[in-house]
Amino acid sequence: MPKRVDHEERRRAIAEALWRIACARGLDGASLRDVAAEAGISLGQLQHYFSSKDEMLVFALKYLGGLAEERIRARLLGFAGPPSPRDVLRETVMEMLPLDDASRTGNLVQIAYFVRALHDERLREHAKEGVPALRAFFADQVRAGIARGEVDSSRAPEAEAMLLIALTDGLTTYLLLEACGPEEAAALLDGHLDRLFTP
């Protein structure tokens, strides 16, 4: 009887092989053949799941995003009661920062994708898709903080959301370059949130 293949599991294994290559040497020189070899399958098998490098990269990013969302949910479920808007923002941003192997891998893959997207209009449009949703989510938390009297009502939620995204991106860069340590990054983030959540 032929062995049954879990196609979604195979796609995830290919994505994980791509992540290992991205972390070790970036994606510019990595071919589909390289990823197939890293995943322990033939090029033909890989092409059964992904017809191009960009299609594979998009899947890998979505898979990474789903794993990050699961980790954020787990963080928030660890609170004794419902998390406050500040808690939600902090736990989300802390998961976005490259503070452990999983989030570091995610950030390195995103950077490799970002570099490719700068020169490819189709990829650039896909890369920008997540920003409005993240900004809206952060802005909603700021609005909730205003409604609870924890954030000054003069604060502009959309602007504060974008500032938090920019702070996170900046800290990510310096963490990856080891120009900033995890403790300092967390302290800077907490300081920013303390200033924001001061009515």
Accessible surface in RSA format (square Angstrom, percent):
REM  Atomic radii and reference values for relative SASA: ProtOr
REM  Chains: A
REM  Algorithm: Lee & Richards
REM  Probe-radius: 1.40
REM  Slices: 20
REM RES _ NUM      All-atoms   Total-Side   Main-Chain    Non-polar    All polar
REM                ABS   REL    ABS   REL    ABS   REL    ABS   REL    ABS   REL
RES MET A   1   221.42 114.7 139.06  92.0  82.36 196.1 110.61  94.0 110.81 146.8
RES PRO A   2   120.09  87.5 102.15  93.1  17.94  65.2 113.95  94.1   6.14  38.2
RES LYS A   3   188.24  91.8 159.15  97.7  29.09  69.3 110.99  99.9  77.25  82.3
RES ARG A   4   211.85  88.9 187.12  95.4  24.73  58.9  71.09  97.2 140.76  85.3
RES VAL A   5    65.96  43.4  44.64  40.4  21.32  51.4  48.12  41.8  17.84  48.4
RES ASP A   6    89.23  62.5  72.28  71.9  16.94  40.1  36.27  85.4  52.96  52.8
RES HIS A   7   101.36  55.4  97.99  68.1   3.38   8.6  69.96  72.1  31.41  36.5
RES GLU A   8    82.57  47.4  79.62  60.2   2.95   7.0  38.75  75.0  43.82  35.8
RES GLU A   9    83.76  48.1  83.76  63.4   0.00   0.0  37.45  72.4  46.31  37.8
RES ARG A  10    58.42  24.5  55.19  28.1   3.23   7.7   5.56   7.6  52.86  32.0
RES ARG A  11    57.80  24.3  57.80  29.5   0.00   0.0  11.56  15.8  46.24  28.0
RES ARG A  12    65.35  27.4  65.35  33.3   0.00   0.0   9.93  13.6  55.42  33.6
RES ALA A  13    36.40  33.5  33.81  52.2   2.59   5.9  34.53  48.6   1.87   5.0
RES ILE A  14     0.05   0.0   0.05   0.0   0.00   0.0   0.05   0.0   0.00   0.0
RES ALA A  15     0.00   0.0   0.00   0.0   0.00   0.0   0.00   0.0   0.00   0.0
RES GLU A  16    57.10  32.8  57.10  43.2   0.00   0.0  11.31  21.9  45.79  37.4
RES ALA A  17     0.00   0.0   0.00   0.0   0.00   0.0   0.00   0.0   0.00   0.0
RES LEU A  18     0.36   0.2   0.36   0.3   0.00   0.0   0.36   0.3   0.00   0.0
RES TRP A  19    24.17   9.7  24.17  11.7   0.00   0.0  24.17  12.9   0.00   0.0
RES ARG A  20   116.73  49.0 107.41  54.8   9.31  22.2  68.48  93.6  48.25  29.2
RES ILE A  21     5.00   2.8   3.51   2.6   1.50   3.6   4.97   3.6   0.04   0.1
RES ALA A  22     7.16   6.6   0.00   0.0   7.16  16.3   0.00   0.0   7.16  19.0
RES CYS A  23    50.63  38.3  26.07  29.1  24.56  57.7  21.22  53.8  29.41  31.7
RES ALA A  24    83.83  77.1  42.47  65.5  41.36  94.1  52.74  74.3  31.09  82.4
RES ARG A  25   146.38  61.5 109.18  55.7  37.20  88.6  67.10  91.7  79.28  48.0
RES GLY A  26    26.60  32.8   0.00   N/A  26.60  32.8  23.20  63.7   3.40   7.6
RES LEU A  27     4.35   2.4   1.22   0.9   3.13   7.9   1.22   0.9   3.13   8.4
RES ASP A  28   115.36  80.8  88.72  88.3  26.65  63.0  38.88  91.5  76.49  76.3
RES GLY A  29    69.19  85.3   0.00   N/A  69.19  85.3  41.68 114.4  27.51  61.6
RES ALA A  30     3.29   3.0   0.00   0.0   3.29   7.5   0.51   0.7   2.78   7.4
RES SER A  31    50.45  42.6  44.47  59.3   5.98  13.8  45.07  96.0   5.38   7.5
RES LEU A  32    30.51  17.0  27.69  19.8   2.81   7.1  27.69  19.4   2.81   7.6
RES ARG A  33   155.53  65.3 153.99  78.5   1.54   3.7  61.11  83.5  94.42  57.2
RES ASP A  34    47.48  33.3  41.58  41.4   5.90  14.0   4.37  10.3  43.11  43.0
RES VAL A  35     0.22   0.1   0.22   0.2   0.00   0.0   0.22   0.2   0.00   0.0
RES ALA A  36     2.15   2.0   2.15   3.3   0.00   0.0   2.15   3.0   0.00   0.0
RES ALA A  37    77.40  71.2  50.64  78.2  26.76  60.9  59.45  83.7  17.95  47.6
RES GLU A  38    74.63  42.8  53.76  40.7  20.87  49.7   8.86  17.1  65.77  53.7
RES ALA A  39    27.69  25.5   0.91   1.4  26.78  60.9   5.64   7.9  22.04  58.4
RES GLY A  40    67.10  82.8   0.00   N/A  67.10  82.8  35.84  98.4  31.27  70.0
RES ILE A  41    27.15  15.4  11.60   8.6  15.55  37.5  18.29  13.2   8.86  24.0
RES SER A  42    60.56  51.2  48.02  64.1  12.53  28.9  50.94 108.5   9.62  13.5
RES LEU A  43    42.04  23.4  35.70  25.5   6.35  16.0  35.70  25.1   6.35  17.1
RES GLY A  44    49.21  60.7   0.00   N/A  49.21  60.7  34.83  95.6  14.38  32.2
RES GLN A  45    82.29  46.0  76.99  56.3   5.29  12.6  29.90  63.6  52.39  39.7
RES LEU A  46     0.00   0.0   0.00   0.0   0.00   0.0   0.00   0.0   0.00   0.0
RES GLN A  47    87.30  48.8  71.67  52.4  15.64  37.2  17.96  38.2  69.35  52.6
RES HIS A  48   133.18  72.8 100.65  70.0  32.54  83.2  71.89  74.1  61.29  71.3
RES TYR A  49    22.46  10.5  13.26   7.5   9.20  23.9  11.33   8.5  11.13  13.7
RES PHE A  50     0.60   0.3   0.00   0.0   0.60   1.6   0.39   0.2   0.21   0.6
RES SER A  51    88.79  75.0  62.94  84.0  25.84  59.5  47.10 100.3  41.69  58.4
RES SER A  52    43.80  37.0  41.05  54.8   2.75   6.3  37.40  79.6   6.39   9.0
RES LYS A  53    32.49  15.8  29.58  18.2   2.90   6.9  23.81  21.4   8.67   9.2
RES ASP A  54    18.78  13.2  17.86  17.8   0.92   2.2   0.94   2.2  17.84  17.8
RES GLU A  55    71.17  40.9  63.77  48.2   7.40  17.6  37.19  71.9  33.98  27.7
RES MET A  56     0.04   0.0   0.04   0.0   0.00   0.0   0.04   0.0   0.00   0.0
RES LEU A  57     0.68   0.4   0.68   0.5   0.00   0.0   0.68   0.5   0.00   0.0
RES VAL A  58    24.17  15.9  24.17  21.9   0.00   0.0  24.17  21.0   0.00   0.0
RES PHE A  59    29.39  14.7  27.04  16.7   2.36   6.1  29.16  17.7   0.23   0.7
RES ALA A  60     0.00   0.0   0.00   0.0   0.00   0.0   0.00   0.0   0.00   0.0
RES LEU A  61    23.90  13.3  17.30  12.4   6.60  16.6  17.68  12.4   6.23  16.8
RES LYS A  62   133.34  65.0 116.43  71.4  16.91  40.3  74.14  66.7  59.19  63.1
RES TYR A  63    40.31  18.8  31.38  17.9   8.93  23.2  26.00  19.5  14.31  17.6
RES LEU A  64    11.73   6.5  10.08   7.2   1.64   4.1  10.23   7.2   1.50   4.0
RES GLY A  65    29.22  36.0   0.00   N/A  29.22  36.0  28.45  78.1   0.77   1.7
RES GLY A  66    30.60  37.7   0.00   N/A  30.60  37.7  27.98  76.8   2.62   5.9
RES LEU A  67    50.53  28.1  49.49  35.4   1.04   2.6  49.49  34.8   1.04   2.8
RES ALA A  68    27.22  25.0  27.22  42.0   0.00   0.0  27.22  38.3   0.00   0.0
RES GLU A  69    99.39  57.1  97.79  74.0   1.59   3.8  28.03  54.2  71.36  58.3
RES GLU A  70    98.96  56.8  92.81  70.2   6.15  14.7  28.09  54.3  70.87  57.9
RES ARG A  71    69.52  29.2  65.58  33.4   3.94   9.4  50.63  69.2  18.89  11.4
RES ILE A  72    25.27  14.4  25.27  18.8   0.00   0.0  25.27  18.2   0.00   0.0
RES ARG A  73   132.29  55.5 131.25  66.9   1.04   2.5  62.27  85.1  70.02  42.4
RES ALA A  74    64.90  59.7  49.87  77.0  15.03  34.2  54.13  76.2  10.76  28.5
RES ARG A  75    84.02  35.3  68.28  34.8  15.74  37.5  30.44  41.6  53.57  32.5
RES LEU A  76    33.33  18.6  29.57  21.2   3.76   9.5  29.84  21.0   3.49   9.4
RES LEU A  77   150.08  83.6 124.64  89.2  25.44  64.0 127.88  89.8  22.20  59.7
RES GLY A  78    67.07  82.7   0.00   N/A  67.07  82.7  35.34  97.0  31.74  71.1
RES PHE A  79    70.86  35.5  53.85  33.4  17.01  44.3  58.48  35.5  12.38  35.4
RES ALA A  80   122.12 112.3  69.11 106.6  53.01 120.6  81.65 115.0  40.47 107.2
RES GLY A  81    38.51  47.5   0.00   N/A  38.51  47.5  28.59  78.5   9.91  22.2
RES PRO A  82   134.42  98.0 107.32  97.8  27.10  98.5 113.34  93.6  21.08 131.0
RES PRO A  83    43.04  31.4  27.39  25.0  15.65  56.9  29.48  24.3  13.56  84.3
RES SER A  84    22.59  19.1  21.48  28.7   1.11   2.6  16.54  35.2   6.05   8.5
RES PRO A  85     7.36   5.4   6.52   5.9   0.84   3.1   7.03   5.8   0.33   2.1
RES ARG A  86    51.28  21.5  51.28  26.1   0.00   0.0  27.58  37.7  23.70  14.4
RES ASP A  87    36.70  25.7  35.97  35.8   0.73   1.7   0.73   1.7  35.97  35.9
RES VAL A  88    16.44  10.8  16.44  14.9   0.00   0.0  16.44  14.3   0.00   0.0
RES LEU A  89     0.05   0.0   0.05   0.0   0.00   0.0   0.05   0.0   0.00   0.0
RES ARG A  90    54.66  23.0  54.66  27.9   0.00   0.0  12.12  16.6  42.54  25.8
RES GLU A  91    21.24  12.2  21.24  16.1   0.00   0.0   1.24   2.4  20.00  16.3
RES THR A  92     7.50   5.3   7.50   7.6   0.00   0.0   7.30   9.8   0.20   0.3
RES VAL A  93     0.08   0.1   0.08   0.1   0.00   0.0   0.08   0.1   0.00   0.0
RES MET A  94    20.18  10.5  18.76  12.4   1.42   3.4  18.76  16.0   1.42   1.9
RES GLU A  95     9.81   5.6   5.41   4.1   4.41  10.5   1.56   3.0   8.25   6.7
RES MET A  96    52.02  26.9  40.54  26.8  11.48  27.3  47.23  40.2   4.80   6.4
RES LEU A  97     0.15   0.1   0.00   0.0   0.15   0.4   0.00   0.0   0.15   0.4
RES PRO A  98    12.42   9.1   0.17   0.2  12.25  44.5   0.17   0.1  12.25  76.2
RES LEU A  99    54.29  30.2  25.16  18.0  29.14  73.2  27.88  19.6  26.42  71.1
RES ASP A 100    74.73  52.3  61.98  61.7  12.75  30.1  43.40 102.1  31.33  31.2
RES ASP A 101   121.30  85.0 115.95 115.4   5.35  12.7  38.46  90.5  82.85  82.6
RES ALA A 102    45.48  41.8  32.21  49.7  13.27  30.2  41.79  58.9   3.69   9.8
RES SER A 103     7.71   6.5   4.16   5.6   3.55   8.2   5.99  12.8   1.72   2.4
RES ARG A 104    89.72  37.7  89.72  45.7   0.00   0.0  29.75  40.7  59.97  36.3
RES THR A 105    31.59  22.5  31.52  32.0   0.07   0.2  11.05  14.8  20.55  31.1
RES GLY A 106     9.84  12.1   0.00   N/A   9.84  12.1   9.84  27.0   0.00   0.0
RES ASN A 107    15.51  10.7  14.81  14.3   0.70   1.7   0.06   0.1  15.45  14.9
RES LEU A 108    42.03  23.4  38.69  27.7   3.34   8.4  38.69  27.2   3.34   9.0
RES VAL A 109     0.00   0.0   0.00   0.0   0.00   0.0   0.00   0.0   0.00   0.0
RES GLN A 110    91.62  51.2  88.33  64.6   3.29   7.8  22.57  48.0  69.05  52.4
RES ILE A 111    75.58  43.0  74.94  55.8   0.64   1.5  75.56  54.4   0.02   0.1
RES ALA A 112    14.41  13.3   5.48   8.5   8.93  20.3  12.77  18.0   1.65   4.4
RES TYR A 113     7.85   3.7   7.85   4.5   0.00   0.0   7.85   5.9   0.00   0.0
RES PHE A 114   113.09  56.6 112.33  69.6   0.76   2.0 113.09  68.6   0.00   0.0
RES VAL A 115    64.62  42.5  64.60  58.5   0.02   0.1  64.60  56.1   0.02   0.1
RES ARG A 116    57.67  24.2  49.37  25.2   8.30  19.8  13.40  18.3  44.28  26.8
RES ALA A 117     2.84   2.6   2.84   4.4   0.00   0.0   2.84   4.0   0.00   0.0
RES LEU A 118    89.15  49.7  72.40  51.8  16.76  42.1  72.59  51.0  16.56  44.6
RES HIS A 119   158.61  86.7 120.66  83.9  37.95  97.1  89.65  92.4  68.97  80.2
RES ASP A 120    43.54  30.5  39.49  39.3   4.05   9.6  14.37  33.8  29.17  29.1
RES GLU A 121   100.33  57.6  92.73  70.2   7.59  18.1  60.81 117.6  39.52  32.3
RES ARG A 122   149.87  62.9 140.20  71.5   9.67  23.0  80.16 109.5  69.71  42.2
RES LEU A 123     1.35   0.8   1.25   0.9   0.10   0.3   1.35   1.0   0.00   0.0
RES ARG A 124    75.36  31.6  75.36  38.4   0.00   0.0  30.58  41.8  44.77  27.1
RES GLU A 125    83.79  48.1  80.69  61.0   3.09   7.4  41.30  79.9  42.48  34.7
RES HIS A 126    43.52  23.8  38.86  27.0   4.66  11.9  36.73  37.9   6.79   7.9
RES ALA A 127    38.71  35.6  15.42  23.8  23.29  53.0  20.73  29.2  17.98  47.6
RES LYS A 128   108.04  52.7 105.39  64.7   2.65   6.3  64.98  58.5  43.06  45.9
RES GLU A 129   116.17  66.7  96.23  72.8  19.94  47.5  45.40  87.8  70.77  57.8
RES GLY A 130    45.76  56.4   0.00   N/A  45.76  56.4  38.99 107.0   6.77  15.2
RES VAL A 131    63.37  41.7  61.96  56.1   1.41   3.4  63.07  54.8   0.30   0.8
RES PRO A 132    85.12  62.0  76.43  69.7   8.68  31.6  81.66  67.4   3.46  21.5
RES ALA A 133    68.44  62.9  54.56  84.2  13.88  31.6  63.10  88.9   5.34  14.1
RES LEU A 134    46.45  25.9  42.09  30.1   4.36  11.0  45.76  32.1   0.69   1.9
RES ARG A 135    78.37  32.9  78.37  39.9   0.00   0.0  11.46  15.7  66.91  40.6
RES ALA A 136    46.43  42.7  45.23  69.8   1.20   2.7  46.05  64.8   0.38   1.0
RES PHE A 137    81.43  40.7  77.97  48.3   3.47   9.0  80.89  49.0   0.54   1.5
RES PHE A 138     0.09   0.0   0.09   0.1   0.00   0.0   0.09   0.1   0.00   0.0
RES ALA A 139     0.00   0.0   0.00   0.0   0.00   0.0   0.00   0.0   0.00   0.0
RES ASP A 140    76.10  53.3  70.58  70.2   5.52  13.1  19.47  45.8  56.63  56.5
RES GLN A 141    29.14  16.3  29.14  21.3   0.00   0.0   0.00   0.0  29.14  22.1
RES VAL A 142     1.45   1.0   1.45   1.3   0.00   0.0   1.45   1.3   0.00   0.0
RES ARG A 143   104.43  43.8  99.46  50.7   4.96  11.8  54.16  74.0  50.27  30.5
RES ALA A 144    36.69  33.7  29.20  45.1   7.49  17.0  36.18  50.9   0.52   1.4
RES GLY A 145     0.00   0.0   0.00   N/A   0.00   0.0   0.00   0.0   0.00   0.0
RES ILE A 146    44.82  25.5  34.87  26.0   9.95  24.0  34.87  25.1   9.95  27.0
RES ALA A 147    91.77  84.4  48.41  74.7  43.35  98.6  60.05  84.6  31.72  84.0
RES ARG A 148   136.75  57.4 102.32  52.2  34.44  82.0  46.45  63.5  90.31  54.7
RES GLY A 149    43.42  53.6   0.00   N/A  43.42  53.6  31.54  86.6  11.88  26.6
RES GLU A 150    48.43  27.8  46.72  35.3   1.71   4.1  29.36  56.8  19.07  15.6
RES VAL A 151     3.75   2.5   0.00   0.0   3.75   9.0   0.00   0.0   3.75  10.2
RES ASP A 152    57.86  40.5  53.84  53.6   4.02   9.5  12.77  30.0  45.10  45.0
RES SER A 153    94.37  79.7  68.74  91.7  25.63  59.0  33.80  72.0  60.57  84.9
RES SER A 154    98.92  83.6  61.78  82.4  37.14  85.6  53.33 113.6  45.59  63.9
RES ARG A 155    77.95  32.7  69.88  35.6   8.07  19.2  14.23  19.4  63.72  38.6
RES ALA A 156    54.72  50.3  47.31  73.0   7.41  16.9  51.55  72.6   3.17   8.4
RES PRO A 157    26.15  19.1  26.15  23.8   0.00   0.0  26.15  21.6   0.00   0.0
RES GLU A 158    72.78  41.8  72.24  54.7   0.54   1.3  46.31  89.6  26.47  21.6
RES ALA A 159    47.10  43.3  42.24  65.2   4.87  11.1  45.42  64.0   1.68   4.5
RES GLU A 160    14.81   8.5  14.16  10.7   0.66   1.6   0.00   0.0  14.81  12.1
RES ALA A 161     0.49   0.5   0.00   0.0   0.49   1.1   0.49   0.7   0.00   0.0
RES MET A 162    74.54  38.6  74.17  49.1   0.37   0.9  74.26  63.1   0.27   0.4
RES LEU A 163    98.52  54.9  95.58  68.4   2.93   7.4  95.63  67.2   2.89   7.8
RES LEU A 164     1.61   0.9   1.61   1.2   0.00   0.0   1.61   1.1   0.00   0.0
RES ILE A 165    11.27   6.4  11.27   8.4   0.00   0.0  11.27   8.1   0.00   0.0
RES ALA A 166    57.47  52.8  44.93  69.3  12.53  28.5  49.81  70.1   7.66  20.3
RES LEU A 167    48.09  26.8  40.01  28.6   8.09  20.3  47.26  33.2   0.83   2.2
RES THR A 168     1.20   0.9   1.20   1.2   0.00   0.0   1.20   1.6   0.00   0.0
RES ASP A 169    82.69  57.9  79.79  79.4   2.90   6.9  26.64  62.7  56.05  55.9
RES GLY A 170    27.88  34.4   0.00   N/A  27.88  34.4  27.26  74.8   0.61   1.4
RES LEU A 171    10.20   5.7   9.37   6.7   0.83   2.1   9.37   6.6   0.83   2.2
RES THR A 172    12.64   9.0  12.64  12.8   0.00   0.0  10.33  13.9   2.31   3.5
RES THR A 173    66.24  47.1  64.14  65.0   2.09   5.0  39.66  53.3  26.58  40.2
RES TYR A 174   116.11  54.2 116.11  66.1   0.00   0.0  67.55  50.8  48.56  59.9
RES LEU A 175    12.40   6.9   4.69   3.4   7.71  19.4   4.86   3.4   7.54  20.3
RES LEU A 176    24.25  13.5  11.87   8.5  12.38  31.1  11.87   8.3  12.38  33.3
RES LEU A 177   124.72  69.5  99.01  70.8  25.70  64.6 102.53  72.0  22.19  59.7
RES GLU A 178   143.03  82.1 112.72  85.3  30.31  72.2  36.22  70.0 106.81  87.2
RES ALA A 179    73.99  68.0  32.63  50.4  41.35  94.1  44.86  63.2  29.12  77.1
RES CYS A 180    16.25  12.3   8.00   8.9   8.25  19.4  10.80  27.4   5.45   5.9
RES GLY A 181    29.29  36.1   0.00   N/A  29.29  36.1  22.52  61.8   6.77  15.2
RES PRO A 182    67.59  49.3  66.06  60.2   1.53   5.6  66.35  54.8   1.24   7.7
RES GLU A 183   137.48  78.9 128.22  97.0   9.26  22.0  75.13 145.3  62.34  50.9
RES GLU A 184    95.85  55.0  88.35  66.8   7.50  17.9  35.67  69.0  60.18  49.1
RES ALA A 185     0.00   0.0   0.00   0.0   0.00   0.0   0.00   0.0   0.00   0.0
RES ALA A 186    19.01  17.5  19.01  29.3   0.00   0.0  19.01  26.8   0.00   0.0
RES ALA A 187    64.65  59.4  48.94  75.5  15.70  35.7  56.47  79.5   8.17  21.7
RES LEU A 188    85.55  47.6  80.46  57.6   5.09  12.8  83.46  58.6   2.09   5.6
RES LEU A 189     0.09   0.1   0.09   0.1   0.00   0.0   0.09   0.1   0.00   0.0
RES ASP A 190    37.49  26.3  37.49  37.3   0.00   0.0  17.17  40.4  20.32  20.3
RES GLY A 191    20.56  25.4   0.00   N/A  20.56  25.4  19.64  53.9   0.92   2.1
RES HIS A 192    34.59  18.9  34.28  23.8   0.31   0.8  20.70  21.3  13.89  16.2
RES LEU A 193     0.00   0.0   0.00   0.0   0.00   0.0   0.00   0.0   0.00   0.0
RES ASP A 194    75.89  53.2  71.27  70.9   4.62  10.9  28.12  66.2  47.77  47.6
RES ARG A 195   152.87  64.2 145.27  74.1   7.61  18.1  73.28 100.2  79.59  48.2
RES LEU A 196     2.18   1.2   1.45   1.0   0.73   1.8   1.70   1.2   0.48   1.3
RES PHE A 197    25.76  12.9   7.15   4.4  18.61  48.4   7.15   4.3  18.61  53.3
RES THR A 198    82.21  58.5  73.16  74.2   9.05  21.6  60.24  80.9  21.97  33.2
RES PRO A 199   105.11  76.6  64.28  58.6  40.82 148.4  76.46  63.1  28.65 178.1
END  Absolute sums over single chains surface
CHAIN  1 A    10978.0       8852.4       2125.6       6461.3       4516.7
END  Absolute sums over all chains
TOTAL         10978.0       8852.4       2125.6       6461.3       4516.7
